[in-house]
Amino acid sequence: MDKYPINKGHTLVLPKNHHESIFTMGDDEVGKLFSTVSFLAKGIVKALDANGLNIGQNNGRAANQIVPHVHVHIIPRYSYDSQNGRWPSRNLISDQELEKIAEKIRAFLTVGGIRAN
Protein backbone atom coordinates (compact mmCIF):
# COMPACT_ATOMS: atom_id res chain seq x y z
CA MET A 1 0.00 0.00 0.00
CA ASP A 2 1.25 3.48 -0.81
CA LYS A 3 1.68 5.54 2.37
CA TYR A 4 0.82 8.72 0.41
CA PRO A 5 -1.91 7.42 -1.88
CA ILE A 6 -3.50 9.27 -4.75
CA ASN A 7 -6.71 7.43 -3.79
CA LYS A 8 -7.42 4.93 -1.01
CA GLY A 9 -6.27 1.54 -2.18
CA HIS A 10 -3.27 2.90 -4.15
CA THR A 11 -1.09 -0.21 -4.18
CA LEU A 12 2.55 -0.80 -5.09
CA VAL A 13 3.77 -4.04 -6.67
CA LEU A 14 7.50 -4.80 -6.55
CA PRO A 15 9.51 -7.67 -8.00
CA LYS A 16 11.42 -9.73 -5.45
CA ASN A 17 14.75 -9.22 -7.21
CA HIS A 18 16.23 -5.74 -7.29
CA HIS A 19 16.18 -3.90 -10.60
CA GLU A 20 16.58 -0.16 -10.90
CA SER A 21 14.49 -0.06 -14.06
CA ILE A 22 12.40 -2.38 -16.18
CA PHE A 23 15.16 -2.31 -18.82
CA THR A 24 17.35 -4.67 -16.77
CA MET A 25 14.59 -7.19 -16.09
CA GLY A 26 14.21 -10.37 -18.08
CA ASP A 27 11.02 -10.92 -20.05
CA ASP A 28 9.92 -13.67 -17.67
CA GLU A 29 10.34 -11.34 -14.66
CA VAL A 30 8.38 -8.56 -16.38
CA GLY A 31 5.65 -11.06 -17.27
CA LYS A 32 5.42 -12.29 -13.69
CA LEU A 33 5.34 -8.72 -12.36
CA PHE A 34 2.53 -7.64 -14.66
CA SER A 35 0.58 -10.88 -14.12
CA THR A 36 0.65 -10.02 -10.42
CA VAL A 37 -0.44 -6.45 -11.22
CA SER A 38 -3.42 -7.78 -13.22
CA PHE A 39 -4.39 -10.19 -10.43
CA LEU A 40 -4.26 -7.48 -7.77
CA ALA A 41 -6.00 -4.86 -9.94
CA LYS A 42 -9.07 -7.07 -10.30
CA GLY A 43 -9.31 -7.52 -6.53
CA ILE A 44 -8.74 -3.82 -5.85
CA VAL A 45 -11.51 -2.69 -8.21
CA LYS A 46 -13.98 -5.18 -6.71
CA ALA A 47 -13.04 -4.56 -3.09
CA LEU A 48 -13.17 -0.78 -3.31
CA ASP A 49 -16.02 -0.51 -5.84
CA ALA A 50 -13.79 1.62 -8.09
CA ASN A 51 -15.05 2.88 -11.46
CA GLY A 52 -11.65 2.28 -13.08
CA LEU A 53 -7.94 2.34 -12.36
CA ASN A 54 -4.60 3.63 -13.52
CA ILE A 55 -1.51 1.45 -13.71
CA GLY A 56 1.82 3.27 -13.75
CA GLN A 57 5.48 2.32 -13.85
CA ASN A 58 8.21 4.98 -14.15
CA ASN A 59 11.72 4.42 -15.54
CA GLY A 60 14.39 7.09 -15.25
CA ARG A 61 14.52 10.63 -13.95
CA ALA A 62 12.77 12.06 -17.03
CA ALA A 63 9.81 9.79 -16.24
CA ASN A 64 9.74 10.99 -12.61
CA GLN A 65 11.20 7.78 -11.18
CA ILE A 66 12.05 8.72 -7.60
CA VAL A 67 12.64 5.29 -6.01
CA PRO A 68 15.54 3.41 -7.68
CA HIS A 69 13.71 0.04 -7.60
CA VAL A 70 11.14 -1.18 -10.13
CA HIS A 71 7.61 -0.82 -8.81
CA VAL A 72 4.18 -0.57 -10.36
CA HIS A 73 1.40 1.68 -9.07
CA ILE A 74 -2.19 0.46 -9.12
CA ILE A 75 -4.42 3.46 -8.47
CA PRO A 76 -8.18 2.96 -8.09
CA ARG A 77 -10.19 5.74 -9.74
CA TYR A 78 -13.69 7.04 -9.20
CA SER A 79 -15.95 9.10 -11.41
CA TYR A 80 -15.97 11.84 -8.76
CA ASP A 81 -12.24 12.00 -7.94
CA SER A 82 -11.12 14.46 -10.61
CA GLN A 83 -13.51 17.03 -12.00
CA ASN A 84 -10.80 18.76 -14.07
CA GLY A 85 -8.95 15.69 -15.37
CA ARG A 86 -5.98 16.10 -13.01
CA TRP A 87 -4.70 13.60 -10.48
CA PRO A 88 -6.29 13.86 -7.06
CA SER A 89 -3.95 15.16 -4.34
CA ARG A 90 -1.89 12.65 -2.37
CA ASN A 91 -2.75 12.29 1.31
CA LEU A 92 -1.01 10.65 4.25
CA ILE A 93 -2.96 7.68 5.62
CA SER A 94 -2.35 6.00 8.97
CA ASP A 95 -0.92 2.49 9.15
CA GLN A 96 -4.19 1.32 10.70
CA GLU A 97 -6.24 2.69 7.78
CA LEU A 98 -3.81 1.14 5.27
CA GLU A 99 -4.21 -2.23 6.98
CA LYS A 100 -8.02 -1.98 6.89
CA ILE A 101 -7.93 -1.25 3.17
CA ALA A 102 -5.44 -4.08 2.55
CA GLU A 103 -7.68 -6.53 4.46
CA LYS A 104 -10.66 -5.49 2.36
CA ILE A 105 -8.66 -6.06 -0.84
CA ARG A 106 -7.33 -9.44 0.35
CA ALA A 107 -10.90 -10.64 0.85
CA PHE A 108 -11.53 -10.17 -2.90
CA LEU A 109 -8.39 -11.87 -4.21
CA THR A 110 -8.86 -15.33 -5.63
CA VAL A 111 -6.48 -17.83 -7.20
CA GLY A 112 -8.10 -20.54 -9.27
CA GLY A 113 -11.43 -19.86 -7.56
CA ILE A 114 -9.87 -20.13 -4.09
CA ARG A 115 -9.53 -16.99 -2.01
CA ALA A 116 -5.93 -15.99 -1.38
CA ASN A 117 -5.86 -14.61 2.16
Number of C-alpha atoms within 10 A of each C-alpha: 18 20 17 14 21 20 19 21 25 23 24 20 18 16 17 9 10 12 15 16 17 17 11 12 16 9 11 8 15 15 12 12 18 16 12 14 19 14 13 20 23 15 18 28 20 15 19 17 12 15 12 13 17 11 16 11 16 19 18 13 10 7 9 10 16 10 13 14 17 24 22 18 21 26 24 24 23 14 9 7 15 12 9 7 7 8 12 14 11 13 13 11 14 10 11 9 11 20 12 12 18 18 13 17 21 17 15 18 20 15 9 6 7 8 11 11 11
